[in-house]
Amino acid sequence: MTVWQTKWAPTPRELAACVECGLCLPHCPTFRLTGDETASPRGRLNAMSAVAAGTLPLDSAFAEVMEFCLQCRACEAACPSLVRFGRVMEGARAEVAAAFPREGRLGRRVAGHWLESPRAVGVATFGAALAQRIGGRHWFPRRLRVGLTGLRRLPLRRRSIRGRDVGAGSDPVATVGLLAGCVMDPWFAAVHEETIGVLVSAGYRVVVPDDQTCCGALAAHDGAADDAARLAATNVQAFAGVDLVVANAAGCSAHLAGYGHVVEAGTELASRAIDATVLVARAIGAGRLPQLPSNGRRAAIQDPCHLRHAQRVVDEPRSILRAAGFEVVEIDPDGLCCGAAGTYSVVRPDTSFELGERKAAQVRAAAVDLVASANPGCEIQLRAHLGSGVRVAHPIEIYAEALHSARDHDLAGSG
């Protein structure tokens, strides 16, 4: 008899989809680190099935097996049976949260409540900005220091992009709603500004609804399923009047595309959700944005898991870099997780650190001074492990800077 307590629990059909072929194993970061079957997708699914059948207790050992997973979804891309591992794992995490409400509460508190509060994020941002200026990283717990090291220079005062409405003439290609995001808005304002500028140049009208909230991805990943559903419902309403819902953070765009599994009214929004790199690459391909000549420079590409594995978006960031004039350097054909993984770097800093070091070693071996990554957590992780000698930036940010440089050059030439 099943011990599942919530409506989010994995269904028998979802669990039975796994045929135990093991093709996922080489793609799983935790299995590659440990060689332990219970640290693999197959082992985790078997544990879920045993709990569902009542032959294994839903105890702390089961919780540990579930929570060791990075939820990178690399297994999904390798699975011939199309197991929806991301959704199944979120359901299992929700069950763990229901069974052990006091354990793992740090991740759930951060993901389910703190990140949705602009005031709370603002206070934390101010504290981090102050620490950057006076060398106060040692004030923070060890598990937060890697993240602080990888942050961009934060302003002491910030201005949100929420409420913006930037037109593209009287006949825009489409009206897109940009997800401000819980950390993108305060920590990556430059990426937002460049994304808006590039999309407007491509003929889009860009609006940033003021009544939107956190997408809920981290809440869902950490088992706070009810919080994730509440956040999704808010965004369904906030983005009701736009043609496309765009996010420039891979984790956010992947979660928006899965809203149909999060909240009943989410399927329609999910059909309009798109990652910003896809939209920009399409505009370049359609000739609405220019393809710049080679600048003779090389840029490495790091694939965020929720872009490459969850959304199968691989070519678009590379085409954007090439359009910016760069030679693209591949660093990891498997697209192994960098270890950031949402709140994973906070709740499991040792495993996260080891994976971050492996990814940084791949970048160093490529001998580049620029890495493109389309996800904030990945950027922070890479910056922390690479140091100041290698710049890490969003592909759209790199492309926008190339456009600015080309326009400045043209103006100088015409003068």
Rosetta blueprint (number, residue, H / E / L):
1 M L
2 T L
3 V L
4 W L
5 Q L
6 T L
7 K L
8 W L
9 A L
10 P L
11 T L
12 P H
13 R H
14 E H
15 L H
16 A H
17 A L
18 C L
19 V L
20 E L
21 C L
22 G L
23 L L
24 C L
25 L H
26 P H
27 H H
28 C L
29 P H
30 T H
31 F H
32 R H
33 L H
34 T H
35 G L
36 D L
37 E H
38 T H
39 A H
40 S L
41 P H
42 R H
43 G H
44 R H
45 L H
46 N H
47 A H
48 M H
49 S H
50 A H
51 V H
52 A H
53 A H
54 G L
55 T L
56 L L
57 P L
58 L L
59 D L
60 S H
61 A H
62 F H
63 A H
64 E H
65 V H
66 M H
67 E H
68 F L
69 C L
70 L L
71 Q L
72 C L
73 R L
74 A H
75 C H
76 E H
77 A H
78 A H
79 C L
80 P L
81 S L
82 L L
83 V L
84 R L
85 F H
86 G H
87 R H
88 V H
89 M H
90 E H
91 G H
92 A H
93 R H
94 A H
95 E H
96 V H
97 A H
98 A H
99 A H
100 F L
101 P L
102 R L
103 E L
104 G L
105 R H
106 L H
107 G H
108 R H
109 R H
110 V H
111 A H
112 G H
113 H L
114 W H
115 L H
116 E H
117 S L
118 P H
119 R H
120 A H
121 V H
122 G H
123 V H
124 A H
125 T H
126 F H
127 G H
128 A H
129 A H
130 L H
131 A H
132 Q H
133 R H
134 I H
135 G L
136 G L
137 R H
138 H H
139 W H
140 F L
141 P L
142 R H
143 R H
144 L H
145 R H
146 V H
147 G H
148 L H
149 T H
150 G H
151 L L
152 R L
153 R L
154 L L
155 P L
156 L L
157 R L
158 R L
159 R L
160 S L
161 I L
162 R L
163 G L
164 R L
165 D E
166 V E
167 G L
168 A L
169 G L
170 S L
171 D L
172 P L
173 V L
174 A L
175 T E
176 V E
177 G E
178 L E
179 L L
180 A L
181 G L
182 C L
183 V L
184 M H
185 D H
186 P H
187 W H
188 F L
189 A H
190 A H
191 V H
192 H H
193 E H
194 E H
195 T H
196 I H
197 G H
198 V H
199 L H
200 V H
201 S H
202 A L
203 G L
204 Y L
205 R E
206 V E
207 V E
208 V L
209 P L
210 D L
211 D L
212 Q L
213 T L
214 C L
215 C L
216 G L
217 A H
218 L H
219 A H
220 A H
221 H H
222 D L
223 G L
224 A L
225 A H
226 D H
227 D H
228 A H
229 A H
230 R H
231 L H
232 A H
233 A H
234 T H
235 N H
236 V H
237 Q H
238 A H
239 F L
240 A L
241 G L
242 V L
243 D L
244 L E
245 V E
246 V E
247 A E
248 N L
249 A L
250 A H
251 G H
252 C H
253 S H
254 A H
255 H H
256 L H
257 A H
258 G L
259 Y H
260 G H
261 H H
262 V L
263 V L
264 E L
265 A L
266 G H
267 T H
268 E H
269 L H
270 A H
271 S H
272 R H
273 A E
274 I E
275 D E
276 A H
277 T H
278 V H
279 L H
280 V H
281 A H
282 R H
283 A H
284 I H
285 G H
286 A L
287 G L
288 R L
289 L L
290 P L
291 Q L
292 L L
293 P L
294 S L
295 N L
296 G L
297 R L
298 R E
299 A E
300 A E
301 I E
302 Q L
303 D L
304 P L
305 C H
306 H H
307 L H
308 R H
309 H L
310 A L
311 Q L
312 R L
313 V L
314 V L
315 D H
316 E H
317 P H
318 R H
319 S H
320 I H
321 L H
322 R H
323 A H
324 A L
325 G L
326 F L
327 E E
328 V E
329 V E
330 E E
331 I L
332 D L
333 P L
334 D L
335 G L
336 L L
337 C L
338 C L
339 G L
340 A L
341 A L
342 G L
343 T L
344 Y H
345 S H
346 V H
347 V H
348 R L
349 P H
350 D H
351 T H
352 S H
353 F H
354 E H
355 L H
356 G H
357 E H
358 R H
359 K H
360 A H
361 A H
362 Q H
363 V H
364 R H
365 A H
366 A H
367 A L
368 V L
369 D L
370 L E
371 V E
372 A E
373 S L
374 A L
375 N L
376 P H
377 G H
378 C H
379 E H
380 I H
381 Q H
382 L H
383 R H
384 A H
385 H H
386 L H
387 G H
388 S H
389 G H
390 V L
391 R E
392 V E
393 A E
394 H L
395 P H
396 I H
397 E H
398 I H
399 Y H
400 A H
401 E H
402 A H
403 L H
404 H H
405 S H
406 A H
407 R H
408 D H
409 H H
410 D H
411 L H
412 A H
413 G H
414 S H
415 G L
